[in-house]
Amino acid sequence: MASPDALINLTNQFLIAMPGMADSTFSGTVVYMCEHNERGALGLVINRPIDIDLATLFDKIDLKREIHPLAEQSVYYGGPVQTERGFVLHEPMLMDKGETDESAYASTMTIPGGLEMTTSKDVLEALSTGAGPRRVLITLGYSSWGEGQLESELAENAWL
């Protein structure tokens, strides 16, 4: 039996804000947890679209759009941290160098369970030409908790 002080690893899990959550930033949200360890946690809100679609985002960062299927896809509010920066949650895209498990993109976090989260522009460049991952969720900003902060919120029943 695990000790009560043992860290619960919420990586590759969803946090659902309880109806009584007072924090307006997270009220009504679902957060996909990209990383959770003894130092803290990082996640992306996945259910709060903003008024920007992928075509508009590409225009804002001067990427030529050569594809149309993803152009109308919504961009989401990922959380209150670094809202000017993009975070792309996507299926794994490995380099074409044989047996390597290295991601095809720079600044990529591999999430145990089968996803990657990339913060570099190269994934957006690949998407704009149709060469990128097919299944993506793009957010502006991310959610973060410091050491022990998320565990405290869980103990207060703020999240399910």
C-alpha positions, 0 to 999 in steps of 0.5 A: 500500500502506498504511503499517504505522502507518496506523489501521485503522478498525473502525467498523461491524465486529465484534471477536471475543475470541480463545479465549485472552483473559485479560480476563474482562470480554471473554472470549467476547464479540463487540463491535460497533464503533460508533466507531473513530478516532485518539482511541479506540474505542467498542463494544457487547458484543452476545452477553452477555444479562443477567437483565433483559428490556425489560419489566423495564427499562421498569418500572425507569425508570417507562415505561408499556408499551403494547406486547408484542412487544418486552417479552420481548426481552433486555437485554445487557451492553454493556461495563464503562463506565457500566453504569447507563446504556442504549445502544440500537443501532437502525435509522436513524429520521429526523425527519419534516421532509422532506429532513433526515438528522437522527435522530428522537432526541436523543443519537444517533450515526450509525454509517456502514453503516446503524445508529444508537446512541442514549443518550437516554430518548426512544428508549425512550419511543418503543419503549414505545408501539410508535412506535420502531425495530423492530430494536433491541439494548439494552445497559446499559454500553458498551466503550471503548478509549483512543488506541492501546489497541485497536490494541495489543490487536489486535497482541497477537492478543487480538481477531479 
